[in-house]
């Protein structure tokens, strides 16, 4: 069943020190939720907590920070235990902890690929495993999984990132069917490029080669997430970029053609860059 009232609810947000995670936590707290911020960055968590307090000075909900490495199963279980101890329930879990890596597959290392899968996918898996017993017992709860439009597209130079986000997509689809009738919902979020620290720092080179425009803010995505949760929506795709919206439509209609067009576009772009460097 949808979570229609955030007042008094317990919301756990991984990747809560910055970006979409922080924005979603702040938006939920403004609606009266107790928020549990999880991140591997302890200093960032403390700054995030203060930022949320400043943005929502009259909000009644508690704010708890728990330093958590989402790739570590025991740490995620401890996170959910502390969240449960707040008020004996867990109503919302948002898995926004993630990293981005880009580059040609020829030079994309196995360790980079493993890191993407460990954080972007296994972090989601660990969160479900740890929160699900509580949600089953209370007969309610909602998960929000952060995938990406890269979880619906095959984007050149982002093969590893795509793999991790497609994994989240497949996992969420299978899990919805498995949890049918339990009262536990899942919203999978597929945003285009969002102005976050990850976008600015970790996939910057690939973005320049792909000629990407960043048209979404973390606050916009957070507002859409909370609306999707209250409405019980399964798919939240946010693609304001006309070229990305077209690619999504084409992938749905003719994946072979879409892959060929994206391949041709990146070949032309790489040739253009090479020509510029040669001058």
N, C-alpha and C positions, 0 to 999 in steps of 0.2 A: 504494500500500500504506500502511496506517496507520503512524504514528510511535508505536511502542509503548514505546520506550526513549529518554528525554530525555537520559540521561547522555552527555556529549560532543557532543551535537547543537548546531547553530548556529541560533538563533532570532532573527529580526529583527522588532521590534515598532515600528510607527509609532504616533505619539501616546503614546509611552512615558513621558512626563514626569508623567502623572497618570491618574486614572480607571482604566478597564478595561485600557488599555495597560500601565500601571505594575503593576497587580495581576497581569496575565498574565505579565509579565516576571519578577516576583518568584516566582510559582508555578513557572515553568519553571526558573528558576535554582535553586530549592530542590530540584529533581529532577535537577540536575547539568548543565543546559544552559548553553552560552555564550550570553549574551544581548547583542544589539545594540539599544540604545535610540535611537530616532529621534524628534525633535520639533523644532518651530521655536523652542521656548523653551530656549535654552542654559542659563540659570540653573536652570530646572526640571529639566533633564536631570541636572545635577550633584547636585541634591538627591535626585532619584530614585535615582541610582546609590548614594549613601550610604545611603538608606533600604533598598534591597535588600540591601546588605552587612550592615546592622544586623539585618535580619530573618533572613538566612541566613548567619550567621558561619562556619559550617563547610562551606559549599558550595564546590565546587572550580572551578566554571565561571567564565570571564572575564566582565567587564561592560565593554562598549564603548559610548560615547555619541557620536552623530554628529548634529550640528545639521542638520536637513533640512526644507526646505519641500516637502511632498509634491506641490504643484502644479507644481514645477519638475522637468522630466524629467531634466536633467543631474545635479541634486542627488540624486535617487533612484538613478540609476545609480551615482553615487559611493558612496552608502550601501551598495548591494549589493556593490560592489567591495571596500569595507573589510570587510564581513561575510565575504566569501569568503576574504579574506586571513587571517582568524583561523585557519582550519584546512582551507581548500580545499574547503569544501562549505557549502551553505545548505539546511537541513532544514525550517525552519518560517518562514513569513512571516505575521504577524498585522497586518492593516490596520485599526487602530483609531483612526487620526487622523480627527477629524471635528468638525464644528460643528453647532449647532442654531440655527434661526431660526424664529420664529412670528409670526403676525399675519394680519389679513384680506388677501386677495389684492389688494384695492383700493389698499392702501398698501404692499404688498410690492414693493420696488424691483427693477429688473433687476439691479443690482449685487449685491443680497442673494441673488437666485436664482443668479447666476453663481458667487458664492463658495461656495454650498452644493454646486453641481455640481463645481466645481474641486477642492474639498477632499474631499468625501465620496465622489464617484465617480472623478474623474480621478486622485486620489491612489491609489486602489485599482488603477486601470488602469496607472499608471506603475510601481507596485510589481511587478505581474505581468510587465510588459514587461522590467523590469530583472533579475528573479530567475529568470525562466523558462529562459533559456539554460543556466544552471548546473544547474537541476533536470532539464532534458532530458538533459544530458550524464551526470549521475549516475544517471538513471533512477529518481529518487525525489524526494520533497518534498511538503510540504503547505502549502496556503494557508488562512488563516482570514480571512474577510471579515466585517466588522462592518456588518450592515444594522440592522434594527430591526423591531419589530412594525409600525412605520409603513411598512415595506417590504412589508407584507401587507394593510394597511388603508388606507382613504381617510379621513384624520383632518382634520376641519375646523380651520382656522387653522394647519395645518401643511402646506400644499400644497407648498411648496418643499422642505421636509425630506422629505416623502413621495416627491416626485419623485426626489430624490437616492438615497434608500434603495431605491426600486423599481428604479432603474437598477443598483444593486449586485446586487439579486436576479436580474434578468434576465441580467446579465453573468455571474454565477456559474453559472447554469443552462446557458447556452450554452457556457461554458468547460469545464464538466464533460464535456459531450458531445464537445467538441473534443479534450480531453486523455484520452479513454477509451483505456485500454491502455498509457498511458505510465508508470504508477506514481506519478503526481502526483495528489494528492487535494485536495478543496476542501470546507471546512465553512463554511456561511453561518450567521451568528448573528443571531437576531431577538429581542433582549431587549425587554421592556417597560421602563418608566422605572427608571433606575438612579441611585443616589445618587452622582453625579460632579460635578465643577466645571461641566461643560457644562450639566447639568440644572439646577443651582442658579443659574447666572448667565445663560445664553443663551436659555432658553425658559421662563423663570419666569412671565412674564405669560400666555402661552398655557396653561401648566399650571394656573394659577389659574382661568382661564375654563373649562377642560376638567374642573376639579375632580379633578385627578390625584392618586393616591396612589403614593408611591415605596416599593416593597416589595423591591427588589433592591439588594444591595451589589456593588461592583466585585469584591470577593474571591469572592463567590458565583458571579458570572459567569465569572471567571477559572478557578475550579475546574471548572465545567461545560465550559468551552472545552477544557481539557486532557483531560478525560474523553472529549469528543467526538472529539478528534484521535486519541487512542489507539484508539478504537473505529471510526474511519473514518466517522463519521456525516456526512451531507451537510447535514442541517437541524438546527439547535439553536434551538428556539423556547422562550423563557423568559417565561411570562406568568402570574405568580402572582395578578395582579389579576383577580377574578371577572368584572368588566365587560369587561375586555380579552379574556379567554379566551372569553367569550360572543361578543364582536364577531368574533373570529377564526373561530369556528365558523360564525357566521352568514354571514360573507363567503364562506366556502367552500361554503356551501349555497345562498345566495340573495343575491348581491351587490347587486341592486337594492333589496331590502328592507333590507339592512344600511345602504346609503347613505342611504335615506330616514329610518331610525331615528336615525342619527347626525346627520343634518341637523336633524331635529325637536328632538333633545336640545340641540344647540348654540343653536338659535333660542330655546328656552325659557330656556336659561342666560343668553344675552345679554339677553333681556327682563327677567330677574330682576335682573341687574346694573344695567341701566338704571333699573329701578324703585327700587333701593336708592340709587342716586346722586341720584335726583330727590327723595328724601325729606329 
